[in-house]
Amino acid sequence: MSGQAIHNFGLVDEKGDAFEFTIDAVTNGSCRLVAVLQTERGPRRTEVAAISTTEWNAVAGTAVRELAAEMGENEREKEAPTFRPGINRISPLVGRELGVLLIALMEEGATDRMDALLHAWRELAREERWWLYAKAAAPGQRVGAGWRKALFHALSETSETRVAPPAEAQKKNYGSIAKPSSQKPATKNPCRSLSPAILSSARSRRTQPKGRLPKRVVPSAPHAVRKTTTK
């Protein structure tokens, strides 16, 4: 690494996979998010997104508060996590969430839609951000095309053009009953075709437990039935 200061955003495994978010102190600098994957040959770094320092400063306050609020107790220290100029190490889950926002901000026209992008990103549940990151940051995806372009259009819509999801598609409240949506149906949204399990920006604020993945429900195996032969 360079001689820049290294700071952890929350609790980060020093020897595991992580993200590095580098913030230039200069106004006309750039901010870069790099995925760091540990391999047998050493760390492998892949740049995920890069935006100007000016763009980051415009969303930094809200983005940091959102990330910190969603982190579980096992992801943070007693003090609220912060980003500092230099290299900020982020855990894999939190890094994916930030990556979705930065990827959307890289698209053409993002500067004019910054408020809408930030609001829609905040309305997504953590699981939805992880899912979107896997699609938008997959190998072969690039700015202005594919999932990155679709992500920008989906998040940059105004609230009046989003569709209120059906009751069965509301965000799940794991371990309790989900709250019914109070929003009214709007005009058809072409970006809903991305996936029925994501982009629920018009849903009520998330209520699932923080800092953990939803549990998979595995049906129990039926009791074995012993065959009997009738002579």
Number of C-alpha atoms within 10 A of each C-alpha: 6 7 7 13 12 17 19 20 26 23 15 18 12 10 8 13 17 24 27 26 30 23 24 18 13 10 11 10 12 17 23 19 27 22 24 20 15 14 10 6 6 9 15 13 15 13 14 22 22 20 18 17 19 15 19 17 14 13 17 15 12 13 20 16 13 16 18 17 12 16 19 13 12 11 19 17 12 7 7 12 20 16 19 17 16 19 25 21 26 27 21 19 20 23 22 25 25 23 28 26 23 22 23 27 26 20 19 13 12 17 13 10 17 18 15 16 25 19 17 21 26 21 21 24 23 24 19 20 24 20 16 24 23 15 16 24 19 13 8 8 14 16 15 13 13 13 20 25 19 18 24 24 17 24 27 23 17 14 15 12 14 23 22 24 21 11 12 9 14 20 25 16 14 13 10 9 9 17 16 13 17 10 12 10 14 14 10 11 13 13 17 16 11 14 10 10 13 19 27 26 23 23 24 18 15 19 15 19 14 17 17 14 12 14 8 6 6 6 6 6 6 6 6 6 6 6 6 6 5 4 3
